[in-house]
Amino acid sequence: MAMIEIFVPDIGDFDEVTVIEFMVKVGDTVKADQSLITVESDKASMEIPSSAAGVVKEIKVKMGDKVKQGSLVLMLEVAGAAEVKTAVAPAAAAQVAPASVAPVPLAAAAPIAVAGPVDVRVPDIGDFKDVAVIELMVKVGDTVKLEQSLLTVESDKASMEIPSSAAGVVKEIKAKVGDKVNVGDLVLVLEGVAGAAPAPAAAPAAVAAAPATPAAAQASVAAAAAAPAAVAVPAHAPGGTTLGLPHASPSVRKFARELGVPLNEVKGSGLKGRITEADVQGFTRSVMSGAVQTLAIAAQAKASGSNDGAGLGLIPWPKVDFAKFGPIERKELSRIKKISGANLLRNAVMIPAVTNHDDADITDLEAFRVSTNKENEKSGIKVTMLAFLIKACVAALKKFPEFNSSLDGDALIYKQYYHIGFAADTPNGLVVPVIKDADKKGIFQISTEMGELAKKARDGKLGPADMSGATFTISSLGGIGGRYFTPIINAPEVAILGVCKSQMEPVWDGKAFQPRLMLPLSLTWDHRVIDGAAAARFNVYLGQILGDFRRVLL
Ligand code: CAO
């Protein structure tokens, strides 16, 4: 065993950087090149890697310390090798570049919001040349925020995320994985968003105002993206965000992306609210724990055998030797079925749920849906009734806010966002992906996202982020059939809408029966939170909107 010292390596032009995060503790076994601490200058955050594999014996810096090239970071005990007994000198350590350098949103510091096409180019990335594109983080059609990471590039020394220099919708991606890019290279074209917040006074003059023409927009944003003078790193807003983006190091971002964890939903526990790897792990654990707790309830209920209700004080589940009566085959439940079964059991047992049934006249809406799909045949986006139902439910949730709430002991939490879950049938069982901020999205965007999420669901690729945060759920069996059913509330939500297949029915208009297309609705609600009268009003209002969608505008 030998002890070596790990120093801050060559960190480029940065004189002094602040220690903002520890990624290891005394006693940890680390690999060569594993990140040890994160340091931050006013321009970038960097992770300092270990120059050898070993066990951390002593950490020589503390949170908030200012360090520079050559500062001693920690003592590492390395295996055997007498020849490494001498401390790694700063000069040697300098060969080990930071494992990952945060994106320096160089020219993108001002909220650049323009109408028309916007070229996004590789900003000033220091001395790095011919960096390889290793990951695309957006796709055509995505709406991106200013400074949102678009792609990851990697040199032999560092990986960097290239941020967007404007807010908008991705129209074209000019780079592909494996491409080598340099400062000023065009990586992506955005359709800029008009009318967003004006740039602050400190913004470069070229981008302070939204240019009048798309051509001008393109020119000025491209100029801004390439201008090294416009270096400015976003100020850290309270709550640990960077101009509204979560504050986290590149490796933590990568880790979160791999797990599908939405960083903006994670509470940072690090310095200035910075999100650490442990925070991301904690978030994943909390999403999963709902399922685990319900599995525990189910396990308790099992008590003395499969599906035995003894744990709940019920008479035992009947045990039958089915083979006595004919041939049988035994198959294990899928993982999804085990988890969702436990959730459904808890929700069915614990919620005093009531279901109201009603019908909505969707004759005109269906005609509009069919003609819309005809008009947009070439776009490839198909609008289904479910997209309209999501929008109609948002309007009803806004009118009856207790349906968009959750119980917290003796209090109600009213959510001011509208994330709508929809039950999706997959070969492995039922999953509920979530359309986030449905109130802010149009029917086309909702349809597109639903299609993507349903595909991900069928492919078994939904992550926790895709399935968390719903405030209300719709379960549609409209594509299959049936009349009415009693959906089970997806706790901690307080209501769920079940929808069946619409069909032509004779409806009395006061003088005669008219053929109308009627959609069966089944609303299940938590009686602890919602009264029967409110539920009936919710259904009536929903029916009115579906009957005449112009009401959404009122
Ligand atoms: N009435 C009549 N027809 C309907 C309808 C309704 N309420 N809803 C959908 N349809 C039609 C669609 O228009 C489509 O017809 P065409 O193919 O002729 O255009 C067809 O039914 C298939 O629709 P879909 O099911 O593919 O699309 P969707 O947007 O309605 O639903 C999804 C998407 C993912 C929710 C659905 O595929 C699904 O998985 N549904 C099952 C949900 C479920 O299992 N719920 C039960 C939970 S409780 O165990």
Residues whose N, C-alpha, C, O or C-beta is under 5 A from the ligand:
A	BS01	CAO	T384 M385 L386 A423 A424 D425 A454 S475 S476 G478 G479 C500 K501 S502
